[in-house]
Amino acid sequence: MNARRRARLSEIRDRLNELKLDVETMHDQEEDYLDNMPQSFRDSAKGEEVEVTVNRLFDAICGIGDAVEAIEEVQGV
């Protein structure tokens, strides 16, 4: 891989890491919201919706992390 493409991949990796932090923040906020919900709300459709959101955001965090790792492997980092 030439230097220009390697530099571009580094930029993409850095952007992905920034986005991962943003998604982690949103995940933490939703998780806090869920944790502070009264049990009666947690058992409702709204509570289930928030729980699904928390799980999907976690999946997104893992996916972004996997993408970053793949880029680093290509770069030999």
RACORMO-V623318 format. One record per residue. N is the residue number from 0. RES is the residue in three letters. PSI is psi in degrees with one decimal (999 if undefined). OMEGA is omega in whole degrees, -180 to 180 (999 if undefined). Layout:
n & res & psi & omega
N & RES & PSI & OMEGA
N & RES & PSI & OMEGA
This chain:
n & res & psi & omega
0 & MET & 134.3 & -179
1 & ASN & 167.9 & -174
2 & ALA & -36.9 & -179
3 & ARG & -45.2 & 179
4 & ARG & -37.6 & 178
5 & ARG & -40.4 & 178
6 & ALA & -39.3 & 179
7 & ARG & -40.8 & 177
8 & LEU & -37.2 & 177
9 & SER & -40.8 & 178
10 & GLU & -43.9 & 180
11 & ILE & -44.2 & 178
12 & ARG & -44.8 & -180
13 & ASP & -41.8 & 178
14 & ARG & -41.7 & 178
15 & LEU & -41.4 & 178
16 & ASN & -38.5 & 177
17 & GLU & -44.0 & 179
18 & LEU & -37.6 & 178
19 & LYS & -42.7 & 177
20 & LEU & -40.6 & 178
21 & ASP & -44.3 & 180
22 & VAL & -38.1 & 177
23 & GLU & -40.1 & 178
24 & THR & -45.5 & 179
25 & MET & -40.7 & 178
26 & HIS & -47.6 & -179
27 & ASP & -39.7 & 179
28 & GLN & -44.3 & 179
29 & GLU & -39.0 & 179
30 & GLU & -41.7 & 176
31 & ASP & -42.3 & 179
32 & TYR & -45.7 & 179
33 & LEU & -45.2 & -178
34 & ASP & -30.2 & -178
35 & ASN & 1.2 & 177
36 & MET & 139.2 & 172
37 & PRO & 147.8 & -177
38 & GLN & -37.1 & -179
39 & SER & -34.5 & 177
40 & PHE & -35.8 & 180
41 & ARG & -32.8 & -179
42 & ASP & -2.6 & -179
43 & SER & 176.3 & 178
44 & ALA & -38.3 & 179
45 & LYS & -44.6 & 179
46 & GLY & -42.0 & 178
47 & GLU & -38.6 & 178
48 & GLU & -43.7 & 179
49 & VAL & -39.4 & 178
50 & GLU & -40.7 & 176
51 & VAL & -42.0 & 178
52 & THR & -45.3 & 179
53 & VAL & -45.7 & -179
54 & ASN & -40.8 & 180
55 & ARG & -37.9 & 177
56 & LEU & -38.0 & 176
57 & PHE & -42.4 & 177
58 & ASP & -39.4 & 179
59 & ALA & -41.7 & 178
60 & ILE & -45.4 & 179
61 & CYS & -41.3 & 180
62 & GLY & -42.3 & 177
63 & ILE & -42.3 & 177
64 & GLY & -41.6 & 177
65 & ASP & -40.3 & 179
66 & ALA & -42.4 & 178
67 & VAL & -44.8 & 179
68 & GLU & -40.3 & 180
69 & ALA & -41.7 & 178
70 & ILE & -44.0 & 180
71 & GLU & -36.5 & 177
72 & GLU & -41.6 & 178
73 & VAL & -38.1 & -179
74 & GLN & -14.0 & -177
75 & GLY & 27.5 & -180
76 & VAL & 999 & 999
